[in-house]
Amino acid sequence: MKKHGEISLKGIGYPTPRTQCWPGGVPFAFSSGATQLVQQPDKITILYNYDHQVRQVRLNQPHPAKVTPSWYGDSVGHYEGDMLVIDTVGVKIGPWAMIDWYGTPHTAALHVVERYRMIDYAAAKEGFERDAKENQVAPGIRDAKHPGKFLQLQFTVEDAGVFKTPWTATMTYGRSTDDWAEAVCAENTQWFPGQEAAVPRADKPDF
């Protein structure tokens, strides 16, 4: 993180899963812009707009006794009333494994619990106002004055290999004012001047 900070202070970008066209895993993927949750009888499919990322969440099932690490880990979910709870373990450690834009690393012990619920404008308003003061919110990312419902995600991160204690953060998603645009990272590989992204490639098939 210190190295990433020093690079940022020089006004230079550094490699992240997004800038290198690699899967981001969780919770890194939570900042991938437009998001859709597709409810099915036995699972929930989560679609992230950036680079066509897809997660599968099995409903009402336990994690297997031995989890094979994967880019988004093994995710199982259940409902507690009207709240969707997703438990994820087994997130694969890639070349640029990080949980946030600061470059915070994670280990194989990473455990993320997500809690999704619908809230009204009154409940979302305070968070949007704080966000506008503290962050640079991209135009069109959400309509903060939309009179309908908003999707709030509260997630808890636990990783004994990195953190001394679990920590929790909250994100609130609103209806976007933009269309769901196609965003293909591999077609935009010059993230830094004179440097090509290290796009994942398969020199031979996996099968």
ZIHU-V790983 format. One record per residue. N is the residue number from 1. PSI is psi as a letter, one per 40 degrees, with the letter a starting at -180 (* if undefined). Layout:
N|PSI  N|PSI
This chain:
1|d  2|d  3|d  4|d  5|d  6|d  7|d  8|d  9|d  10|e  11|f  12|h  13|i  14|i  15|h  16|i  17|d  18|d  19|e  20|e  21|f  22|i  23|i  24|d  25|a  26|i  27|e  28|d  29|e  30|d  31|f  32|e  33|b  34|h  35|h  36|h  37|h  38|h  39|h  40|i  41|d  42|e  43|i  44|h  45|h  46|h  47|h  48|h  49|d  50|h  51|f  52|f  53|i  54|h  55|i  56|h  57|h  58|h  59|h  60|f  61|i  62|i  63|i  64|i  65|d  66|h  67|h  68|h  69|i  70|i  71|d  72|e  73|a  74|h  75|h  76|i  77|i  78|i  79|h  80|g  81|b  82|e  83|h  84|h  85|h  86|h  87|h  88|h  89|i  90|f  91|h  92|i  93|h  94|a  95|d  96|f  97|h  98|i  99|e  100|i  101|e  102|e  103|e  104|h  105|i  106|i  107|a  108|e  109|e  110|h  111|h  112|h  113|h  114|i  115|h  116|h  117|i  118|h  119|i  120|i  121|d  122|d  123|d  124|d  125|d  126|d  127|d  128|d  129|d  130|d  131|d  132|d  133|d  134|d  135|i  136|g  137|h  138|h  139|h  140|e  141|d  142|i  143|g  144|e  145|e  146|h  147|e  148|a  149|i  150|i  151|h  152|h  153|h  154|h  155|i  156|h  157|h  158|h  159|g  160|e  161|e  162|d  163|i  164|d  165|i  166|i  167|i  168|i  169|i  170|h  171|i  172|h  173|h  174|i  175|h  176|i  177|e  178|i  179|i  180|g  181|i  182|h  183|h  184|h  185|d  186|e  187|e  188|g  189|e  190|g  191|d  192|i  193|h  194|e  195|h  196|i  197|i  198|g  199|h  200|h  201|i  202|h  203|e  204|i  205|i  206|e  207|*
